[in-house]
């Protein structure tokens, strides 16, 4: 998850998102034109917002369409999405290996910004790792997770009628913010727990303005922080098996 490579990591989804409120649609399209040749195909996905305003004579209906421009790599399913409505772009993949998974794409994005001489800043920069760890028995939780993390989830499962056992931690470390959700989501919810597969959802982000030249250091910080959280959440044996 960080520069330490785990060859058998349990990451099911990796998301890197740049919120760019000052990025105009025109600038976004310039970036897409530069970047699209690096991907296999580009899709336009339309999202509609419908607002109903009640009046004395009835109601007015206003419909607004917004587009997402999705650049897709067929070989690994990676996607780079530009959202007109949310004023952001994001990279997502189900095949995360190490930081190089996203670095090449973000370097291309930065290059397109510089080539077009665009002034692009982020109001929020976030990195999210959703890990899924197989666990068939309640007693195996403490074998998969660290002592402290395992104790929290095991205690939540002490009720025989539990249908979900999830803990959420939110805190600030240095100048980063963290939202760490972990536990048993239960794929059979709302039925009682009969399967104990574990989810470690690590979301780290910076919510103050960053310029293009600050992105690289920020991404390194986010990555290292996320890896430290993961490393401290799983057992030493589990971590060794992933190397």
N, C-alpha and C positions, 0 to 999 in steps of 0.2 A: 504493500500500500504506500510505502514511501520509497526512498531510494534503496532500501533493503528489499530485495526481490523475494517474494514468496511464490515459488513456482506452482504451488497447489493452493493458491488463495481461494477463499470462499466468496469472493465478490460476485454478486449476481447482477448488480447495476452500479455503474459509476456515472455521476453527473457533475459537470463543471459548468457553472452559470455566471455570466457577466451581465449585470443589470446596468444598462447604459441609457439613462433618460435623455441625454443630449444627442443621441444618435438619430438623425432624421431618416425618413423612409428613403429619400434620395441617396443618402450616404450608405445606407444599408444595402441598397440595390447595387451600388458601385462595388461594395465588398463581395457581394454574392457573385457578380460577374467575374471578379478576379479569382475567387475561390472554387467556383463550380467545376472547372476543368480538372481539379485535383480529386474529384469524387466521380462515382459512376453515373449518378443521375440526381436530378433536382425535382422535388415535388412542391407544388403549391397547395396548401391546405387552408380552406376557408372556414373561419369561425364567425358565427353570426350572433350579435347582441340585439335582443328585442326589448325595447322599453315601452311600457304602456302608461300613458298619462291620462288620468281621469279628468273629464271636464263636465260642465253643467249639461252639455248636450250629448254626452256620451264619453268617448275616449279617443285619444290619438295613439297610433302605433308607429313607432320609429324603429326601423331596422338598420343596423350598421354592420357591415361586413369587414372583417380584418383577416389578413393572410399571415400564415406561417410559411416560410420558405425553408424547406428541409433538404439538405445536401446529404446524400446517402452513399455509403461505401458498401457494396454488395458482398465483398469478401468477408468482412467481419461484422457487418450490421451496424457499424458506427454511424452516428448522425450528428450533423452540425445544423442547428435550427436557429433561424432568425425570426423573432416574433415581433410583428408590427404592433400588435395590441399591447404587449407587455414591455415593449422597448428593451429587449434583451436578446442575447444570443447564448446558446448553450451547446455543450458537447456531451453526448451520451453513448455509452457502449456497455455491452454485456461481456466483453472480453478484455478486461483490464489486466495488464501484466505488471507494469511499473510506470513511473512518471513519463517515460517516453511515449506511452500510449496516447497521451494528450499533448505532449510538448510540441511534436511536429505540427499538429493541427493549429495550436495556438500561435506558434511561430509564423505559420502561413497567414493567420488572421492579422497578426501584428504587422507583417510585411505589407498586406493589402491596405492597412490603415496608413502606413507610412508612404506607400506609393501614391495613394490618392490624396495625401496631405490632409487627412481628416483629424479633427479634434475630438477624440473619443475618450471619455472618462467613465469609470465605473462608480456607481453609488453603492453597490453591493457586489462582492465577489465571493462566491460560495463553492465549496467542494463537498460532495456527498458520496459516501461509500455504503452500499446496502449489502451486508454479508449474511449468508444463510448457511447454517451449520447443522448437519443431520444429527439427530439425537432421538433414539427410539424409546429410551427408558428414563424415568425420573431420576434414578440413582446415577445416571451417566452425566447429568448436568454439571456436577462438580468435577468431572473428569475433563469436560470440554472447556469450562470457564475457569477463570482465576478464583481464588478462595473467596474474595469479597464479592465479586460479581455473581458467582455461583450461589453464594449464601442468600443473596437478595432474592434471586429467582426461585430457589428451592423453598424459601419461607413463604413466598406468594402461592406456591403450589400445595401448601399444607392442607388446604381445604379440598376435600374430595370432589366437591362440586364445581371447582374452578373451570372456567371455559377460556380464560386468557390470563396470562401473567406477564405484564409489561411494566418496566420501570422507565422513567424519563428523567434525565439530568440535564439541566441548562446552567451554564456558567460562563464566565469570562476568564481567559488565560492570556496574559500579556495584553496584546491589542486585538485578540481574536475572540470570537464568540462560538460557543459549542452547544449543540443540541444532540444528546446521545440517548437514543431509544433502544432498549435491549430487552430480550425476553422471548416468550412463546406467544406468537400471534395466533396460532391455532388455525390451520387451513380448513378445519371442520367447524369453525365457530358459527353459531353459538352453542354447538354441542359441547359436552364436557371433554376435558383433555384426555386424549388417548394417544396422542403423538406429541413429542416434545422437541420438535425441530426448533432451533434457536435463530433469532434474527438480531444482528448487531447493526443498527442504523446510525451511522456517524455523519453528522452534518456540521462542518466547520465553516465559518464565514467572517468576512470583514465588511462592516456596514458603514464605512466612511469613504470619502472620495479618493480614488486612485487614478493617476495618470498612466499612460501606456508604459512608460519607462519603469514604473513601480510594479507592474504585474508579475514579472519573473520572480522577484524576491517574495512577493506575497504568496504566489503559488507554492514556492518551496516551504514557506512557513505553514501554510494550510496542510500540505502533504505530510510534513513531519509531525504536526500536531495530531492529525488523524491516525497516523501509524502508531504513535505513542499510546493513544486511547485504545486502539485495537490490541496492541501488545499487552497492555495492562488488564484487558478484559478477558483474555483467553488464558488457558493453562500453559505452563512451560512445555509440557509434552505435546499439546496441540500445536503450539507454535513451531516446535521442532519438526513435526510431521508435515508442516506446510512448506518447509524450506527445500 
